[in-house]
Amino acid sequence: MPELQRLPADCTADDIVEVSDRDGGVIVDGWIQPELLERFNAELEPWLESHAGTNSGSAASDDFLGHRTRRLQGLCAKAPSFVEIMTEDRIVEFAQAVLGPISPTIILNDGEVIDIGPGESAQPMHRDDDAWNFARPPGPMIVNTIAALVDVSPAMGGTLVVPGSHRWDTDRVPDDSEITACDLPAGSTLFFRGDTLHAGGANTTTNRHRRALSTGFCCGWLRPVENSYTNVPPDVAATLPRKAQELLGYALYDASSIGGGYLGYHDMGDPMALFD
Ligand SMILES: O=C(O)CCC(=O)C(=O)O
């Protein structure tokens, strides 16, 4: 079975970029510090307890998301410690470095707790870039991270990753010997590119929930998977740091420096003026 390289918690964004560029993904051990992890988990508890189950309105979407999996978005509103995780300098620098060649700015694609329950089956292998299936840019449109919020073993549904698949033809199917299942102690985090094959794993345990956090960033010109304008509406966003407001997509997208255009006007102005 292939293995992903592991980096220490004090690695630089350049280290993460270098290994993920080579292998498609990389694990950083101890990425989320214990105190932040504990605080974030405590904030999530009531939301997960009262979770009503997967119901996106589409049977195909629910099959993909998982019927035994609890997912939470809108984390800046629900669990404020997420703001620290999302705005950490190195995670943002990683996203900017990978996506920079095709986008001058980045925004949050999703901040999503993915709690895979006992008996859940594995997701189909996919690339996050496939969400925008007609786009064919010369590099990934998204980067993603999966942080373990509890100790995560392969049997609990540790993320399945195909190292090197970011360089494959898109119709190549991995065989089992090319897939690795992530073993992540709480706080450790998988970083990967949108063109890397991966999937949530099967939870074959009878009583353990695989609680993890996906924090993904996409090009500033894309429609993200998560609708941050409804999940974190302006009155909530107004209470957040400027960096978080920008990452949630409230800032005007300005690609004039590279011959592109402007996106996301609010009443023909910059939405950030709402927060002045
Ligand atoms: O939960 C995971 O480990 C991966 C989830 C995923 O890839 C997805 O939901 O698209």
The ligand as a MOL file (V3000), in Angstrom:
LIG
                    3D

  0  0  0     0  0            999 V3000
M  V30 BEGIN CTAB
M  V30 COUNTS 10 9 0 0 0
M  V30 BEGIN ATOM
M  V30 1 O -14.7030 12.6160 4.4130 0
M  V30 2 C -13.6840 12.4450 3.7400 0
M  V30 3 O -12.6620 11.9470 4.1660 0
M  V30 4 C -13.6960 12.8960 2.3020 0
M  V30 5 C -15.0220 13.4920 1.9360 0
M  V30 6 C -15.1590 13.8350 0.4980 0
M  V30 7 O -14.2790 13.6420 -0.2890 0
M  V30 8 C -16.3940 14.4420 0.0450 0
M  V30 9 O -17.3780 14.4740 0.7980 0
M  V30 10 O -16.4360 14.8800 -1.1330 0
M  V30 END ATOM
M  V30 BEGIN BOND
M  V30 1 2 1 2
M  V30 2 1 2 3
M  V30 3 1 2 4
M  V30 4 1 4 5
M  V30 5 1 5 6
M  V30 6 2 6 7
M  V30 7 1 6 8
M  V30 8 2 8 9
M  V30 9 1 8 10
M  V30 END BOND
M  V30 END CTAB
M  END
